[in-house]
Amino acid sequence: MKGRNVLLIAALCSLLLLAYGCGDDDDGVDQTAEELIKQGWAKFGAGDNAGASGDFNAALGLDSEAYEAYFGLGWAELRLSHAGIAEDAFVTYLAEKAGLTDARAGLALAYHAQDKFDDAIDAAKEVLAADPTWSFSTAPEIDYKDVALVLAHSYYETADFSGSLQTIKTYLDSTFDVDPSTPEGRKQLADKLQSLYSG
């Protein structure tokens, strides 16, 4: 009988912990969408991308028009290598908040990760035209060089070798020069792109 009482108490405690969230304010219980978004960005900044995604999704569960949550979700899912989910989130956000460079840059990266090179070119060109020295305000280590590399590689994949070379010279290495009209030049260009990715 005593053993059954212990099991019953343990079960009740588990239910209470689930209902009240162990007293932890970070689990979304009784939090507003705005609070969840703020918490999500804090987790994103700390590198907890899965936790950030969970908070942004929870915010959207409370308010489907909390567009900042779509923006955060896009970046968190991009870092989790879920480019399709990231694309959907950025597209939804930009439909309401057109012109935000941070979201457009994320969209360019999401397109590129899915080999949607024409779309990546369009988005990356918009970012660099709006701000040639762009950096992501929440994670400054992501900047115009990432977008330029996506653009240069996307040009290469669509056989616009001159566009690829010009992008590299403009944003990544002004001293690099090859003849992209020759097989050897295209090989050197491909090698340069590879070195930029690995470097």
C-alpha positions in Angstrom: 0.0 0.0 0.0 2.8 2.4 0.9 4.5 1.7 -2.5 1.2 2.6 -4.3 0.9 5.8 -2.3 4.4 6.8 -3.3 3.6 6.1 -7.0 0.3 8.1 -6.7 2.1 11.0 -5.2 4.8 10.9 -7.8 2.2 10.8 -10.6 0.3 13.8 -9.0 3.5 15.7 -8.7 4.3 15.1 -12.4 0.9 16.4 -13.4 1.3 19.5 -11.3 4.8 20.1 -12.7 3.4 19.9 -16.2 0.4 22.1 -15.3 2.5 24.8 -13.6 5.8 24.4 -15.4 7.9 23.6 -12.4 7.8 27.2 -11.4 10.0 28.2 -14.4 9.0 31.4 -16.1 10.7 30.3 -19.4 8.3 27.6 -20.4 5.6 29.7 -22.0 3.0 29.2 -19.2 1.0 32.4 -18.9 3.4 34.2 -21.1 2.3 36.6 -23.8 3.3 36.3 -27.4 5.6 39.3 -27.0 7.3 37.8 -24.0 7.8 34.5 -25.9 9.4 36.4 -28.8 11.7 38.2 -26.5 12.7 34.9 -24.8 13.1 33.3 -28.2 15.6 36.0 -29.3 17.5 35.6 -26.1 17.8 31.8 -26.7 18.8 32.5 -30.3 21.6 34.8 -29.1 22.8 32.1 -26.8 22.9 29.6 -29.6 19.8 27.6 -28.4 18.2 27.5 -31.8 15.8 24.7 -31.1 14.6 26.5 -27.9 14.3 29.7 -29.9 12.2 27.9 -32.5 10.0 26.5 -29.8 9.4 29.9 -28.3 8.6 31.6 -31.7 6.2 28.8 -32.5 4.6 29.1 -29.1 4.2 32.9 -29.7 2.5 32.2 -33.1 0.2 29.7 -31.3 -1.0 32.6 -29.2 -1.1 35.2 -31.9 -0.8 34.2 -35.6 -0.3 37.8 -36.4 2.8 38.2 -34.2 5.0 38.7 -37.3 8.2 39.2 -35.3 7.8 35.5 -34.4 7.9 34.6 -38.1 11.1 36.6 -38.5 12.7 34.9 -35.5 11.5 31.5 -36.6 13.1 32.0 -40.0 16.5 32.6 -38.5 16.2 29.8 -35.9 15.1 27.3 -38.5 17.8 28.4 -40.9 20.5 27.7 -38.2 18.8 24.3 -37.7 19.3 23.6 -41.4 15.5 23.6 -42.0 15.7 25.9 -45.0 12.2 25.1 -46.3 10.6 26.1 -42.9 12.9 29.2 -42.8 11.8 30.2 -46.3 8.1 29.9 -45.4 8.6 32.0 -42.2 10.6 34.7 -44.0 8.1 34.9 -46.9 5.2 35.2 -44.4 7.0 37.9 -42.5 8.0 39.9 -45.6 4.4 39.8 -46.9 3.6 42.1 -44.0 6.9 43.8 -43.4 8.3 44.3 -46.9 11.7 45.7 -47.2 13.4 44.6 -44.0 17.0 43.8 -45.0 17.6 41.3 -42.2 14.7 39.1 -43.3 15.5 39.5 -47.0 19.1 38.3 -46.2 17.8 35.3 -44.3 15.5 34.5 -47.3 18.5 34.6 -49.7 20.3 32.1 -47.5 17.3 29.9 -47.3 16.8 29.9 -51.0 20.4 29.1 -51.6 20.4 26.2 -49.2 17.6 24.7 -51.3 19.4 25.3 -54.6 16.8 27.9 -55.6 19.5 29.9 -57.2 17.5 32.3 -59.2 15.4 33.3 -56.2 18.6 33.5 -54.1 20.1 35.9 -56.7 17.1 38.2 -56.5 17.0 38.3 -52.7 20.7 38.7 -52.3 20.8 41.6 -54.9 18.1 43.4 -53.0 20.0 43.1 -49.7 23.3 44.3 -51.2 21.6 47.1 -53.1 19.8 48.3 -49.9 23.0 48.0 -47.7 26.3 47.0 -49.3 27.8 46.6 -45.8 24.8 44.9 -44.2 25.2 42.8 -41.0 22.5 41.0 -39.1 21.7 43.1 -36.1 21.0 40.2 -33.8 24.0 38.1 -34.9 26.6 40.5 -36.5 28.9 37.6 -37.5 26.3 37.1 -40.3 26.9 39.9 -42.8 27.1 41.1 -46.4 30.0 38.7 -47.1 27.7 35.7 -46.5 25.1 37.3 -48.8 27.7 38.1 -51.4 29.0 34.5 -51.3 25.5 33.2 -51.8 25.1 35.6 -54.7 28.5 34.7 -56.3 27.8 30.9 -56.0 24.2 31.3 -57.3 25.5 33.2 -60.3 28.0 30.4 -60.9 25.4 27.7 -60.7 23.2 29.5 -63.2 26.2 29.8 -65.6 26.6 33.6 -65.1 30.3 33.3 -64.6 30.9 37.0 -65.2 28.4 37.9 -62.5 30.0 35.5 -60.1 33.4 37.0 -60.7 32.2 40.5 -60.4 30.5 39.8 -57.1 33.7 38.3 -55.7 35.7 41.3 -56.9 33.2 43.8 -55.5 32.5 42.2 -52.1 35.0 39.5 -51.2 38.4 39.8 -52.9 39.1 42.8 -55.1 42.5 41.3 -56.2 41.0 38.1 -57.7 40.8 38.0 -61.4 40.3 35.3 -64.0 38.9 34.9 -67.5 35.4 33.4 -66.9 34.9 32.7 -70.6 37.5 29.9 -70.6 37.3 26.5 -69.0 40.4 27.2 -67.0 39.0 30.5 -65.7 35.8 28.8 -64.7 37.7 26.2 -62.8 39.7 28.9 -61.0 36.4 30.6 -60.2 35.0 27.4 -58.8 38.1 26.9 -56.7 37.9 30.4 -55.4 34.3 29.9 -54.4 35.3 26.7 -52.6 38.1 28.5 -50.7 35.7 31.3 -49.7 33.3 28.8 -48.3 36.0 26.9 -46.4 37.9 30.0 -45.3 
